[in-house]
Amino acid sequence: MKHESIDLSKVSYTNNDTPSPKESLFDRIQPSIIESLNILIEAELGSAEMSVSDFFELKKNDVVTLDTLIDQPLELKVNGHTIATGELVVVNNNFGIRIINILENTL
């Protein structure tokens, strides 16, 4: 098998499409390209901590007290990131969240 000598050199290029410091990559995306994607939206009601022993003793009609007060804003999360806070509401027999504050620089 004959081996030929190959001349390799690094490629240098100038990328003129680099966004300016004030421009986000998302500023250049057309909404129509991504608006059909699905995201997971969650409202976090609260949490509780208990021993494993107490957990295994839970039975029907037991009540687990959460750490959220009745009038405390709930966190609205998109794909695990808190983007807003709101209050719990009922909409046609379903729970909902009325947004009362949108957090800055969250997306």
GUDOVEX-694163 format. One line per field, with one value per residue (C-alpha): y, z, x; residue number from 1. Coordinates in nm, 3 decimals, always signed. Each point is the difference from the previous one (the first is absolute). Example, Ala and Ser with C-alpha at 12.3 -4.5 7.8 and 13.67 -1.06 7.14 Angstrom:
<rs>
py	[-0.450_+0.344] .
pz	[+0.780_-0.066] .
px	[+1.230_+0.137] .
k	[1_2] .
</rs>
This chain:
<rs>
py	[+0.000_+0.334_+0.287_+0.352_+0.303_+0.227_+0.364_+0.092_+0.353_+0.173_+0.181_+0.359_+0.183_+0.307_-0.046_+0.311_-0.146_+0.035_+0.185_+0.334_+0.007_+0.155_-0.256_-0.338_-0.305_-0.016_+0.352_-0.140_-0.307_+0.034_-0.099_-0.209_-0.237_-0.094_+0.084_-0.352_-0.155_-0.122_+0.108_-0.130_+0.259_-0.079_+0.188_-0.099_-0.011_-0.079_-0.276_-0.190_-0.193_-0.311_-0.307_-0.315_-0.164_+0.263_-0.027_-0.375_+0.056_+0.230_-0.127_+0.115_+0.330_+0.099_+0.362_+0.105_+0.364_+0.191_+0.285_+0.252_+0.243_+0.039_+0.354_-0.058_+0.031_-0.326_-0.049_-0.054_-0.202_-0.068_-0.306_+0.022_+0.371_+0.247_+0.270_+0.153_-0.006_-0.013_-0.088_-0.320_+0.027_-0.240_-0.003_-0.227_-0.258_+0.010_+0.172_+0.288_+0.269_+0.372_+0.159_+0.293_+0.050_-0.092_-0.037_+0.184_-0.176_-0.348_-0.128] .
pz	[+0.000_-0.104_+0.252_-0.127_+0.193_+0.091_+0.091_+0.291_+0.124_+0.230_-0.153_+0.105_-0.053_+0.113_+0.130_-0.083_+0.142_+0.364_+0.191_+0.145_+0.383_+0.027_-0.230_+0.129_-0.226_+0.075_-0.137_-0.346_+0.018_-0.171_+0.243_-0.271_+0.005_+0.369_+0.099_-0.073_+0.251_+0.331_+0.339_+0.346_+0.224_+0.371_+0.297_+0.320_+0.289_+0.277_+0.166_+0.326_+0.175_+0.206_+0.115_-0.206_+0.292_-0.006_-0.379_+0.017_+0.255_-0.228_-0.072_-0.172_+0.141_+0.169_-0.067_-0.086_+0.095_-0.258_+0.071_-0.212_+0.173_-0.145_-0.131_-0.104_-0.375_-0.183_-0.239_-0.368_-0.164_-0.363_-0.048_+0.365_-0.002_+0.202_-0.237_+0.194_+0.319_+0.033_+0.207_-0.002_-0.170_-0.111_-0.369_-0.107_+0.274_-0.069_+0.194_-0.174_+0.081_-0.049_-0.081_+0.229_-0.066_-0.293_+0.100_-0.209_-0.202_+0.055_-0.357] .
px	[+0.000_+0.143_-0.015_-0.024_+0.110_-0.290_+0.048_-0.230_-0.044_-0.244_-0.291_-0.038_-0.323_-0.183_-0.351_-0.199_-0.322_+0.106_-0.272_+0.093_+0.031_-0.347_-0.161_-0.111_-0.008_-0.372_-0.048_+0.070_-0.226_-0.334_-0.278_-0.167_+0.298_-0.035_-0.358_-0.125_+0.245_-0.143_+0.128_-0.086_-0.167_-0.037_-0.140_+0.174_-0.245_+0.247_+0.194_+0.021_+0.273_-0.062_+0.183_-0.012_-0.177_-0.279_-0.017_-0.063_-0.277_-0.203_-0.348_-0.316_-0.141_+0.329_+0.096_+0.354_+0.058_+0.202_+0.241_-0.196_-0.235_-0.351_+0.068_+0.363_+0.074_+0.066_+0.289_-0.076_+0.276_+0.084_+0.216_+0.106_+0.090_-0.209_-0.126_-0.288_-0.202_-0.374_-0.301_-0.202_-0.341_-0.273_-0.095_-0.288_+0.069_+0.377_+0.273_+0.172_+0.252_-0.060_+0.334_+0.075_+0.371_+0.225_+0.364_+0.258_+0.272_-0.140_-0.024] .
k	[1_2_3_4_5_6_7_8_9_10_11_12_13_14_15_16_17_18_19_20_21_22_23_24_25_26_27_28_29_30_31_32_33_34_35_36_37_38_39_40_41_42_43_44_45_46_47_48_49_50_51_52_53_54_55_56_57_58_59_60_61_62_63_64_65_66_67_68_69_70_71_72_73_74_75_76_77_78_79_80_81_82_83_84_85_86_87_88_89_90_91_92_93_94_95_96_97_98_99_100_101_102_103_104_105_106_107] .
</rs>
